[in-house]
Amino acid sequence: MPRGRVANSTLEPSALERADSERITRSPSLPAARVWRAAIILRSADGATQCAIAEAFDVSLPLVGHWRRRFQQERLA
């Protein structure tokens, strides 16, 4: 059983948001931080725990939580 809080409790990107996020993660020319944010959103929506996401991208748990909250409030804007 995975450890940590499941990160997809209320995070449900629309089909368009998911497609945009996937496009961003494949872009070789966008800033790395933007690519990480998109990947965090996608992994959260797919049900990964915050711990697993933080470990995968070598970032802190608060950073994962920050980007999840920001997406919930502002979407991709």
PyMOL commands that place a pseudoatom at each C-alpha (Angstrom):
pseudoatom trace, name=CA, resn=MET, resi=1, chain=A, elem=C, hetatm=0, pos=[0.000, 0.000, 0.000]
pseudoatom trace, name=CA, resn=PRO, resi=2, chain=A, elem=C, hetatm=0, pos=[1.437, 3.426, -0.938]
pseudoatom trace, name=CA, resn=ARG, resi=3, chain=A, elem=C, hetatm=0, pos=[2.617, 5.702, 1.834]
pseudoatom trace, name=CA, resn=GLY, resi=4, chain=A, elem=C, hetatm=0, pos=[1.528, 9.313, 2.065]
pseudoatom trace, name=CA, resn=ARG, resi=5, chain=A, elem=C, hetatm=0, pos=[-1.533, 11.272, 1.214]
pseudoatom trace, name=CA, resn=VAL, resi=6, chain=A, elem=C, hetatm=0, pos=[-3.146, 10.418, -2.095]
pseudoatom trace, name=CA, resn=ALA, resi=7, chain=A, elem=C, hetatm=0, pos=[-2.728, 13.512, -4.213]
pseudoatom trace, name=CA, resn=ASN, resi=8, chain=A, elem=C, hetatm=0, pos=[-5.787, 13.167, -6.428]
pseudoatom trace, name=CA, resn=SER, resi=9, chain=A, elem=C, hetatm=0, pos=[-8.510, 13.785, -3.841]
pseudoatom trace, name=CA, resn=THR, resi=10, chain=A, elem=C, hetatm=0, pos=[-10.010, 16.756, -5.716]
pseudoatom trace, name=CA, resn=LEU, resi=11, chain=A, elem=C, hetatm=0, pos=[-7.650, 17.237, -8.629]
pseudoatom trace, name=CA, resn=GLU, resi=12, chain=A, elem=C, hetatm=0, pos=[-9.417, 16.486, -11.886]
pseudoatom trace, name=CA, resn=PRO, resi=13, chain=A, elem=C, hetatm=0, pos=[-8.084, 18.271, -14.953]
pseudoatom trace, name=CA, resn=SER, resi=14, chain=A, elem=C, hetatm=0, pos=[-10.407, 18.553, -17.911]
pseudoatom trace, name=CA, resn=ALA, resi=15, chain=A, elem=C, hetatm=0, pos=[-9.526, 16.771, -21.133]
pseudoatom trace, name=CA, resn=LEU, resi=16, chain=A, elem=C, hetatm=0, pos=[-8.150, 20.027, -22.549]
pseudoatom trace, name=CA, resn=GLU, resi=17, chain=A, elem=C, hetatm=0, pos=[-6.078, 20.712, -19.401]
pseudoatom trace, name=CA, resn=ARG, resi=18, chain=A, elem=C, hetatm=0, pos=[-4.714, 17.159, -19.483]
pseudoatom trace, name=CA, resn=ALA, resi=19, chain=A, elem=C, hetatm=0, pos=[-3.794, 17.488, -23.172]
pseudoatom trace, name=CA, resn=ASP, resi=20, chain=A, elem=C, hetatm=0, pos=[-2.090, 20.844, -22.530]
pseudoatom trace, name=CA, resn=SER, resi=21, chain=A, elem=C, hetatm=0, pos=[-0.192, 19.422, -19.547]
pseudoatom trace, name=CA, resn=GLU, resi=22, chain=A, elem=C, hetatm=0, pos=[0.963, 16.434, -21.585]
pseudoatom trace, name=CA, resn=ARG, resi=23, chain=A, elem=C, hetatm=0, pos=[2.117, 18.764, -24.366]
pseudoatom trace, name=CA, resn=ILE, resi=24, chain=A, elem=C, hetatm=0, pos=[4.042, 20.859, -21.834]
pseudoatom trace, name=CA, resn=THR, resi=25, chain=A, elem=C, hetatm=0, pos=[5.807, 17.797, -20.385]
pseudoatom trace, name=CA, resn=ARG, resi=26, chain=A, elem=C, hetatm=0, pos=[7.053, 16.835, -23.858]
pseudoatom trace, name=CA, resn=SER, resi=27, chain=A, elem=C, hetatm=0, pos=[8.362, 20.286, -24.767]
pseudoatom trace, name=CA, resn=PRO, resi=28, chain=A, elem=C, hetatm=0, pos=[12.147, 20.544, -24.987]
pseudoatom trace, name=CA, resn=SER, resi=29, chain=A, elem=C, hetatm=0, pos=[12.096, 24.356, -25.050]
pseudoatom trace, name=CA, resn=LEU, resi=30, chain=A, elem=C, hetatm=0, pos=[9.920, 25.288, -22.049]
pseudoatom trace, name=CA, resn=PRO, resi=31, chain=A, elem=C, hetatm=0, pos=[11.496, 26.099, -18.679]
pseudoatom trace, name=CA, resn=ALA, resi=32, chain=A, elem=C, hetatm=0, pos=[12.058, 23.039, -16.504]
pseudoatom trace, name=CA, resn=ALA, resi=33, chain=A, elem=C, hetatm=0, pos=[9.919, 24.454, -13.693]
pseudoatom trace, name=CA, resn=ARG, resi=34, chain=A, elem=C, hetatm=0, pos=[6.898, 24.670, -15.980]
pseudoatom trace, name=CA, resn=VAL, resi=35, chain=A, elem=C, hetatm=0, pos=[7.453, 21.109, -17.159]
pseudoatom trace, name=CA, resn=TRP, resi=36, chain=A, elem=C, hetatm=0, pos=[7.681, 19.897, -13.533]
pseudoatom trace, name=CA, resn=ARG, resi=37, chain=A, elem=C, hetatm=0, pos=[4.439, 21.684, -12.635]
pseudoatom trace, name=CA, resn=ALA, resi=38, chain=A, elem=C, hetatm=0, pos=[2.597, 20.028, -15.503]
pseudoatom trace, name=CA, resn=ALA, resi=39, chain=A, elem=C, hetatm=0, pos=[4.035, 16.632, -14.593]
pseudoatom trace, name=CA, resn=ILE, resi=40, chain=A, elem=C, hetatm=0, pos=[3.058, 17.097, -10.930]
pseudoatom trace, name=CA, resn=ILE, resi=41, chain=A, elem=C, hetatm=0, pos=[-0.510, 17.875, -11.986]
pseudoatom trace, name=CA, resn=LEU, resi=42, chain=A, elem=C, hetatm=0, pos=[-0.672, 14.819, -14.242]
pseudoatom trace, name=CA, resn=ARG, resi=43, chain=A, elem=C, hetatm=0, pos=[0.744, 12.459, -11.632]
pseudoatom trace, name=CA, resn=SER, resi=44, chain=A, elem=C, hetatm=0, pos=[-1.605, 13.879, -8.996]
pseudoatom trace, name=CA, resn=ALA, resi=45, chain=A, elem=C, hetatm=0, pos=[-4.591, 13.372, -11.275]
pseudoatom trace, name=CA, resn=ASP, resi=46, chain=A, elem=C, hetatm=0, pos=[-3.458, 9.789, -11.921]
pseudoatom trace, name=CA, resn=GLY, resi=47, chain=A, elem=C, hetatm=0, pos=[-3.537, 9.028, -8.193]
pseudoatom trace, name=CA, resn=ALA, resi=48, chain=A, elem=C, hetatm=0, pos=[0.117, 9.172, -7.172]
pseudoatom trace, name=CA, resn=THR, resi=49, chain=A, elem=C, hetatm=0, pos=[0.814, 10.072, -3.558]
pseudoatom trace, name=CA, resn=GLN, resi=50, chain=A, elem=C, hetatm=0, pos=[2.441, 13.368, -2.720]
pseudoatom trace, name=CA, resn=CYS, resi=51, chain=A, elem=C, hetatm=0, pos=[5.443, 11.446, -1.345]
pseudoatom trace, name=CA, resn=ALA, resi=52, chain=A, elem=C, hetatm=0, pos=[5.849, 9.511, -4.588]
pseudoatom trace, name=CA, resn=ILE, resi=53, chain=A, elem=C, hetatm=0, pos=[5.605, 12.685, -6.665]
pseudoatom trace, name=CA, resn=ALA, resi=54, chain=A, elem=C, hetatm=0, pos=[8.123, 14.524, -4.464]
pseudoatom trace, name=CA, resn=GLU, resi=55, chain=A, elem=C, hetatm=0, pos=[10.560, 11.615, -4.714]
pseudoatom trace, name=CA, resn=ALA, resi=56, chain=A, elem=C, hetatm=0, pos=[10.123, 11.244, -8.480]
pseudoatom trace, name=CA, resn=PHE, resi=57, chain=A, elem=C, hetatm=0, pos=[10.977, 14.888, -9.148]
pseudoatom trace, name=CA, resn=ASP, resi=58, chain=A, elem=C, hetatm=0, pos=[13.342, 15.361, -6.188]
pseudoatom trace, name=CA, resn=VAL, resi=59, chain=A, elem=C, hetatm=0, pos=[11.261, 18.217, -4.785]
pseudoatom trace, name=CA, resn=SER, resi=60, chain=A, elem=C, hetatm=0, pos=[9.770, 18.868, -1.351]
pseudoatom trace, name=CA, resn=LEU, resi=61, chain=A, elem=C, hetatm=0, pos=[6.309, 17.799, -0.191]
pseudoatom trace, name=CA, resn=PRO, resi=62, chain=A, elem=C, hetatm=0, pos=[5.289, 21.428, 0.403]
pseudoatom trace, name=CA, resn=LEU, resi=63, chain=A, elem=C, hetatm=0, pos=[6.188, 22.235, -3.218]
pseudoatom trace, name=CA, resn=VAL, resi=64, chain=A, elem=C, hetatm=0, pos=[3.965, 19.421, -4.498]
pseudoatom trace, name=CA, resn=GLY, resi=65, chain=A, elem=C, hetatm=0, pos=[1.143, 20.667, -2.278]
pseudoatom trace, name=CA, resn=HIS, resi=66, chain=A, elem=C, hetatm=0, pos=[1.690, 24.248, -3.449]
pseudoatom trace, name=CA, resn=TRP, resi=67, chain=A, elem=C, hetatm=0, pos=[1.325, 23.376, -7.129]
pseudoatom trace, name=CA, resn=ARG, resi=68, chain=A, elem=C, hetatm=0, pos=[-1.690, 21.171, -6.474]
pseudoatom trace, name=CA, resn=ARG, resi=69, chain=A, elem=C, hetatm=0, pos=[-3.444, 24.016, -4.589]
pseudoatom trace, name=CA, resn=ARG, resi=70, chain=A, elem=C, hetatm=0, pos=[-2.477, 26.546, -7.231]
pseudoatom trace, name=CA, resn=PHE, resi=71, chain=A, elem=C, hetatm=0, pos=[-3.911, 24.332, -9.969]
pseudoatom trace, name=CA, resn=GLN, resi=72, chain=A, elem=C, hetatm=0, pos=[-7.144, 23.888, -8.007]
pseudoatom trace, name=CA, resn=GLN, resi=73, chain=A, elem=C, hetatm=0, pos=[-7.477, 27.663, -7.587]
pseudoatom trace, name=CA, resn=GLU, resi=74, chain=A, elem=C, hetatm=0, pos=[-6.177, 28.994, -10.905]
pseudoatom trace, name=CA, resn=ARG, resi=75, chain=A, elem=C, hetatm=0, pos=[-6.176, 25.928, -13.178]
pseudoatom trace, name=CA, resn=LEU, resi=76, chain=A, elem=C, hetatm=0, pos=[-3.474, 26.245, -15.878]
pseudoatom trace, name=CA, resn=ALA, resi=77, chain=A, elem=C, hetatm=0, pos=[-3.449, 30.050, -15.936]
for i in range(1, 77): cmd.bond("trace and resi %d" % i, "trace and resi %d" % (i + 1))
show_as sticks, trace
zoom trace
